[in-house]
Amino acid sequence: MVSRDRKGKDGFTANGKEIGPQVTKNANHNGDVKKGEKAKQTRKFGYWNSFKNGERVNKQPGDTKPQGKDNRSFIEKLFN
């Protein structure tokens, strides 16, 4: 499973194309925006993290296409 690094949100272009995880200002350690504030994307990329059995096995730069396979079930993909 691949996930974004904490303190970041997925960045998107003005046309809606995903560009990967980016560090977000006004966010807490989980990447949630602080109450009453707006998220502000930075130009700094975060990381794609790969997990196997709950353990992180790889960390890749956020400005690359993540390697690995999404092993979530259909239900997990619908709700996550």
C-alpha positions in Angstrom: 0.0 0.0 0.0 1.3 3.5 -0.8 0.3 6.6 1.1 1.4 10.2 1.3 3.7 11.5 4.0 2.2 13.2 7.1 1.9 17.0 7.2 1.1 17.0 3.5 -1.9 16.9 1.2 -2.1 15.7 -2.4 -1.3 18.6 -4.7 -3.3 19.2 -7.8 -2.9 21.5 -10.8 -5.4 24.1 -11.8 -6.8 21.6 -14.3 -7.3 19.0 -11.5 -4.3 16.7 -12.4 -2.7 15.1 -9.3 0.9 16.1 -8.9 1.7 14.2 -5.7 2.1 14.9 -2.0 3.1 18.4 -1.1 4.0 20.0 2.3 1.0 22.0 3.5 1.2 25.1 5.7 -1.4 25.5 8.4 -1.7 21.7 8.9 -1.0 19.6 12.0 1.2 16.5 12.2 -1.5 14.4 10.6 -1.9 16.8 7.7 -5.3 18.1 8.9 -5.8 21.8 8.4 -6.0 23.8 11.6 -9.5 25.0 12.6 -10.5 28.3 11.0 -7.6 28.3 8.6 -7.2 27.5 4.9 -4.6 25.0 3.6 -1.7 26.5 1.7 0.3 24.3 -0.5 4.0 24.8 -0.7 6.2 24.0 -3.6 8.1 21.4 -1.5 7.2 17.8 -2.2 6.6 15.3 0.6 7.1 11.6 0.2 5.2 8.5 -0.9 5.4 5.8 1.8 5.0 2.1 1.0 3.7 -0.2 3.8 3.6 -4.0 4.1 1.8 -5.6 7.1 1.6 -2.2 8.8 5.3 -1.5 8.5 6.9 1.1 6.3 9.1 -0.6 3.8 9.9 2.2 1.4 9.9 6.0 1.1 10.0 7.7 -2.3 10.2 11.4 -3.3 6.7 12.9 -3.8 7.6 14.3 -7.2 7.9 10.8 -8.7 5.2 8.2 -9.6 4.8 5.9 -6.6 6.1 2.3 -7.1 4.3 -0.6 -5.6 0.8 -2.1 -5.8 -2.4 -1.0 -4.1 -3.5 -4.0 -2.2 -6.6 -2.5 -0.6 -9.9 -4.4 -1.0 -12.6 -3.0 -3.2 -14.5 -1.8 0.0 -11.3 -0.1 1.4 -10.8 1.7 -1.9 -14.4 3.0 -1.8 -14.2 4.4 1.7 -10.5 5.6 1.8 
